Amino acid sequence: MHKWLGLVLAAGLMAGGAAWAADPEAAREIAKDQPGASDWVAAGRYDGSHLLAQTLKAFDELTLPSGPIANGKFKVSATAQGRVMRSLYVAPKGRSTLEILANHKQALLAAGFKPVFECGGDACGEGFARAKFDPNNTEQRVVVEKSGQIRTFLTNAMLEYVKDVRYGLYRKSGAGGDTLAGIYIAQMTGGSSGDYSAALTGYEGVLIESVEPKAMEQKIVTVTAGEIDSKIASEGRAIFYGLYFDFDKADIKPDSKAQLTEIANYLAKRPALKAFVVGHTDNAGGLDYNLNLSLRRAQAVVAALQSQFKIAPGRLTPRGVGPLSPIAANHDDAGRAKNRRVEMVEQAAL
């Protein structure tokens, strides 16, 4: 961006002219969505808005204010972990922040959400806008990955100097946990980014943030021989999620090799130990079927350890308990995934 261009545009704005029109590239970028981004269904999109920037994380933590600000800090807030989406929209000129918030609120109420906190103007507290979203704070920015330079500059300029602030926090409770939604809306009055701030002046900026309950993905699933030793010594059992089977089958898959190797290494270091290998399932399906399936899976693990790693017959005894010993509720996919496992349980010495 040329410095003289920024100065000219800023001067035009102070004079009340539509100086942003001198930068047609910025205007075109404002009028289209970030490639690959999509609306969060529960909150919807205000008619005529465009999605300037969006970040999505499969598992993260999000803290949202649940009360007004005082002395530069939010009195109360709500924090949740799960799937976090942050979407920054440019809404049409000439629409009030009250109207935009009311539309998003209506969509959230229809989706089963309930208001936790709402405010507008002075009721939000002095300094609310800068504390809620300061584009100069890199932690608060909505980062645009693999996007063009103009969109990145526009995103960083959005919501720097604003008026007509509105905010709402909404919650939806469910068996898997609470979903939080924060809607922050304000009208752009300018900023320090030259022609990019000028291009956004007069538009309504809409920041929609949501966190939906989701279990953290188990990326490290192979339990080492040392970890098995520690778990057996302290708890009498070790839990394995790195032993894989096809759906509804008991044939152990090749990518179980890493976990089988660690189990074999542990057994080699404890030659006198005898253990039960116990299969577990979730509660989907009949009890008798799951008891049989869990037993067959335990038998497959024992057979693999004996044939591939020469573990002596008689050291491992397969058992199956199906869904009878859950370690999580079976109400959602995350809980059922935790319950589908194989355990090694130390046998009592005779």
N, C-alpha and C positions, 0 to 999 in steps of 0.2 A: 504494500500500500504506500503510495507516495504521501509524504508529509503534507505537501501543499494541498493535495486533494482532501485530506482529512480536515485541514483548517478551513478550506472553502466550504465543505459540507457542514462543519460545526457552525460556521458563521451563518450559513443559510438557515439552519435550524433556529438559531437565536433570533433570526429575523422573521421566523414564522413560515418560511418557505418549505416546500416538499423537496428538500435537497437530496434525500436518499435516492430519488429517482435518477440521479446522475450516475448511480452505480447499478446498471442493469443486471450485472452478474449476481450481486447480493440479492436483488429483488427476485430473480429467478430461483435462487437457492431457497429463499424463505417460502416460496410458493410450492415446494415439493417436499416429500417425506425423505427422511434418511433412508438410504437403500438398505433393505433387509429388516427394517424395524416394523413393528406391528403394535396395534392398540392392545391395552390390557382390557379384556372383554368386560370385566365387572364395572369399570368406570366409564367405558365408552369414549367417544370423541365428540367434542363440541363441533357442530356443523360449521364447515369452512376453515377449520384449523388444519395446520400442517405439523407433522412430527419432525422437529428440528434435530433432536438428538435423543438417543436411548442407550442405556446400559442394562445388561441383564446378567445376573450371576446366579448359578444353580444353587449355591449355598453361601449365604453371607449373613451379616447382622445389620439391622436397620433400627435406628432410634428416631422417633418422631415426637415433636412437642405435643403434649396433651393439656396444655394450659398456657396462659399468657406469659410474656417475658417480663422480668423485673430486674433492675440493676445489671442488665446485659446478659442475664441467664434465664433459661426457661425454668419456671417453678417446678413443673412436673413433666415427665416424658414417658413414653412407652417404647420398650425395646423387644424385638423378636428376631428369631433366626429362621432362615429358610430360603426360599427362592425370592430373590430381590430384583425388582424391576423399577427403573427410574426413567421416566419419559418427560421430555421437555417440548412443549408445543408452542407454536405461534398462533394465537387465535385472532380472528378478524378485528379490524378497527371498528370503533363505534358500538361495541358491545360492552356492557358493564361487567365488572368482575363478579358482582352479585348474581347476575343472570347466569354466567358461566358456571359458578360454583353450584347454583341451584340445579342446573341440568345434570352435572356430575353426581350430585347428592341424590337426585331422583333415581339415577341409574343404579347407584350403590344400594339404596333402600330396596329397590326392586330385586336386587341380588341377595338380599338377606342381611345387609349390613345395618348397624345402628350407630347413631352419632355418639362420639365420645367428647369432642370439644369443637366448637366453632367460634370464629371471631372475625371481626372486620374493623379496619381503621384503628382508632385509639384503643378499642377493646382488646386488641392483640398486644398492646404495650409498646412503649417507645423502643425503637431499635429492632422490632420483630423481623422486619424484612431482611436486614443485613445478617442477623443471626441465623435466620432460617435458610437463606441461600445467598452466599457471597461468592460471585464468580471469580473473585481474586483468591479465594481459598481453594486450592487444588483438590482438597478432600471433598468439597461440596460440588464441584463441577460434574456435569454429566459428560463423561468422556466419550468422544466419538472416535472409534477405532476404524482405521482404513477408510478415512473420509478425506475429501478434498480440503484444501487450505481455507477456502472461503467459508465452508460450513463450520470448520473448526473455529475460525475467528468469530463467526456469528454466535456460535454456542457459548464461547467465552464472554461475549459481550452481553448476552441475554440476562435481563433482570438485575443489572447493576444499579441503575438509578430508577426508582419506581414510585408510584402512588396508587391509591385505591386498593390497598392490600386486603385480601380475603384468604382465610385458611379454614380447613376442616379436617378432622381426624375421625375415622370410622373403623368399626371393628365388627368382624363376623366370627362367631364362635363355632367350632366344629369338633368332632371326635378326635381329629388328629392335631388340634391346636387352633389358636386364633389366627385369623388373617387381618392385617392392618392395612389401611389405605389412608394416605395423606394427600390432600389437594391444596396446593398453594398457588394463588393467582394474584397478579399485580400488573399494572399498566406501565410499560416502558416510557421513561421520560428522557432518556439519554444515557451517556456514559463516557468512558475514557478511551474507547476503541475507535475513535474517528468515524470513518464512513460506515463501519459495521454497526456501531451504536446508533448512528443516524438512521441507518436503514431499518432498524427495529423500533425506533421511536414512534409512539402512538399505538403500537400493537399491544395486545394483552398476552403476557407470558403465563403459561400454565405448566406447573410441575406436578406430575402425578407419580407418587411413590407407593409401592406396595411390597409387602413381605408375606408370602404364603408358606404355611408349614410344610417342610420337606426334610426328610432325614438326610444327614450328611452321607455322601457316598463313601463306601468303604474302599479306598484306593489301596491301602496296604492290608492285604488279606492273608498273606503267608505268615504263619506263626513260626518263629524260629525254634530250633531245638532248645536253646537257652530259655526262651519264653515259655515253652511247654513245661520244662523242668520247674520253672518258678511257679506256674499256675498249678501244676500237680502238687507241689510242695505246700502251697498256701491255701488252695481251694479244693484239692482232690480231683480236679478235672481241668481239661483244656478244651476250648471251643474252636472249631475250625469252620471258616467260610470259604476257604480256598480249595475245597473238594467239590468238584462240579459234576452235575448230572443233567442230562436232557430232561425237559419237562415230562413228568409222569413216568420216568424210566429210572432204572437202577444201574445202568452201565456207566462206570466212571469215565470221565472225559480226559483226553490227553493233557489238557492244561491244568490238571490236578497234580502234575508231576512235581512241581516245586514244593507243594505242601507235603506230599507223600515222602519226599526226600528228607525234609526236616523231621517228620515223625520217625522215620527210620534212623536218622542220626541220633535222636533222643533215645530211642529204644536200644541202640548200640551202646550208649553210655550208661544205661541202666539195665544190664543183662538179667538181673533177678526180678525185674518188675513184670507183673502181669496186670492186664487192664481190660476193661470192657470198651468196645467201640460201639457207641450208641447213636443210632439214626433218629432224627427228629423231623417232623413236617409241620406245616401250618394246619389250620382246621378246615381248609377247603376239601370237600369230598367226605365220604363215609369213614367212620372210625376204623372198621376192620380193614378197609382198603389201605388207609394210611399207616396202620400198624404193620401191615405186610410190606408196604413200600419202604418204610423206614428200616425194617429189618433187612430187606434185600440190599439196600444201599450200604448198610453197615457191613454186610457180608462181602460186598464188592470191594470195600476199602481193605478189609482184612485179607481178602484174596490177593489184591494188588500188592500189599506189603509183603506177603509170603512169597509170591511168585517173582516180583521184581527186585526185592531187597533181601530175600532169604531170611525173613523173620520166622523164627521157629514156630511150628504149629503148637497150639496150646497156650501161647503167651497172650493172645488176643482173643476175646470172646465177643462175637457180634450180638447186639440186641437192638430192638426197634421199639420205640415208645410212641411213634406217631405224633399226634398233637397234644399228648397228655402232660408235657412239661414245658409250657411256653415261657419265654423270657420277655415277651412283649405282647401287647394286645393285638389281636388279629383283625382289627377294624379297618386297617389300611395296608397299602402295599409295603410301606416301610416296616410295619410291625410283622407282617407275614414273612418278609425277607429275613428278619432276625431269627424267626422261629425255624426256618429251614436251615438246618445245620447238622454237623456231625461232632460228637464229643468223644474224648477219651477220658475214662473214669478209672481211677486206680482201684484195683481189687484189694480187699482186705487180706492181709497176710494170715495164712492158716497156722 
